Amino acid sequence: MTPPTRRDRKRQQALDHIARTGYALFQAYGFDAVTMEQIAAEADIAKGTLYKYFPVKEAVLSHWIHAELAQDLAPLLASAATAGSFAARVATVLQASVAWCEAHRGYLAPYLRYRLTGVGQPQPGNHDEPSADLAQAFAALIARGQADGELRHDLSTAQLALYLHFLYLSALLRWLDHARLSLTDEFGDIVTFFLQGAAARDPRRAGAA
């Protein structure tokens, strides 16, 4: 991988500064109340510069969330790696996600709307986000599960990771729509559902089918 240039580093610093500034405003006044103009003023940049980096405030929030993930995922995956099975490893990651989501529940709806609206098409600013996403964590866990013989090999790691990621998003959406649901239970259900389709198959039973 080519190391970032000085210009790349300065751009990344600007993006991170704007995202931190935006998040501080969201915390102080609420996401809905904050405007792009407020973010630009607080970050001490021109509005045109802000819009060059982030087309909407949801993109600012998305960048901040992905920066948080970039910081947290490596130690989390290292912790999960010590568990003895795929189910236990993914449960470790999801339980950490429960704690984070419960602490940031108010930001998840606008974040998910922004992310899901652009499914299948590039979104302005996405290429500038830190390269961290739970889909990457799921892919790492699934690759090990396949290597250990726990998960099927006839579907690619990327395909299985995509399936699990969308199950994860569906659980989040259900939880956001129903205040009484337990996110821990929702995540447990999607892992069970995923494993019913992704578990390695007994060749003898597959042949009989």
JOUR-V460906 format. One record per backbone hydrogen bond with DSSP energy under -1.0 kcal/mol. NH is the residue of the N-H (numbers start at 0). CO is the residue of the C=O. Records with the same first field share a line. If there is no record, write none. Layout:
BEGIN
NH->CO  CO
END
This chain:
BEGIN
8->4
9->5
10->6
11->7
12->8
13->9
14->10
15->11
16->12
17->13
18->14
19->15
20->16
21->17
22->18
23->19
24->20
25->21
26->22
27->23
28->24
29->25
33->29
38->34
39->35
40->36
41->37
42->38
44->39
49->45
50->46
51->47
52->48
53->49
60->56
61->57
62->58
63->59
64->60
65->61
66->62
67->63
68->64
69->65
70->66
71->67
72->68
75->71
76->72
77->73
78->74
79->75
80->76
81->78
82->79
88->84
89->85
90->86
91->87
92->88
93->89
94->90
95->91
96->92
97->93
98->94
99->95
100->96
101->97
102->98
103->99
106->103
107->104
110->106
111->107
112->108
113->109
114->110
115->111
116->112
118->115
120->117
125->122
127->124
128->125
131->129
135->132
136->132
137->133
138->134
139->135
140->136
141->137
142->138
143->139
144->140
145->141
146->142
147->143
148->145
149->144
150->144
151->197
159->155
160->156
161->157
162->158
163->159
164->160
165->161
166->162
167->163
168->164
169->165
170->166
171->167
172->168
173->169
174->170
175->171
176->172
177->173
180->177
185->181
186->182
187->183
188->184
189->185
190->186
191->187
192->188
193->189
194->190
195->191
196->193
197->193
198->194
199->149
205->201
206->202
207->203
208->204
END
